[in-house]
Amino acid sequence: MVNIDLKGTGVALITPFRTDGSIDFKSLGNIVNHVINNNVNYVVVLGTTSEAATLNADEKSAVVNYVIDTVNNRVPIVIGIGGNNTNQIVSTIQSTDFSNISAILSVSPYYNKPNQKGIYQHYKAISRFSPVPIILYNVPGRTGSNIQADTVLKMANDFSNIIAVKEASGNIGQIGAIIKNKPDNFYVLSGDDMLALPLIALGADGIISVTANAFPKEFTQLINNSLKGDFNTARKYHFQLIDIMHELFADGNPAGIKAALSIKGFITNHLRLPLVPANRTTYNQLVSLIESF
């Protein structure tokens, strides 16, 4: 099996669009190079932040292939393959070329609201067919259901290719229980930029970040210093970014990060329906914060 070190900063890449709604591959390449040149540890393609739900199968394939070519083996690549139809996910895995892919990020089934047994069986099926390691993604605010700590720990112990959880529940007690009781080779990753520092203080291993699209250097410094136990320096970076992070999520993701990237000149500020750009108040706040950063 492919080995991947998930310690540090992963970045959940956006998908830039042109005015006509088509994918802006040149801008995507610029962002990929920007984050790698500023020392992120790996990139995540087709996650929530990428607006993957609005991409068709051909576009998803084109994005993945373009990122693979642009990365050129400089950092590992994780791809999002998840949903609420287990058989469809298995089919997608079976038809995917994983030659240059290091891991899958798979969101917990949404809308259906399976119980813990259903969630376990869902990931068991994915584990059976995946040729690369799997990162569980728990984000109850989006899925409508929570992967409980006991379920995460059972999967971590039962399936050798389930190697990590991206935890975005915001439940410090739950995440702490996972960190306390997990196997030594299982990674716990923050799914919330604001909670990265306190979770690493508890023993988490890093983050899959949205903010790092626009501020990879500063966010990587925040994470690296936290992992070294230098929390005085980490706090400086956290507080340097805290107001920006607040605005990045004030009007939804990826509306905020796309606004920031457009202000910084990386992209034009376009999203695909049902998502729309950040409102004027949020945008103006980001302009002010970025100009004074």
Beta strands, then each sheet from edge to edge (+ up, - down):
strand 1: 8-12
strand 2: 42-45
strand 3: 77-80
strand 4: 103-107
strand 5: 134-138
strand 6: 162-167
strand 7: 187-190
strand 8: 206-209
sheet 1: 1+ 2+ 3+ 4+ 5+ 6+ 7+ 8+ 1+
end
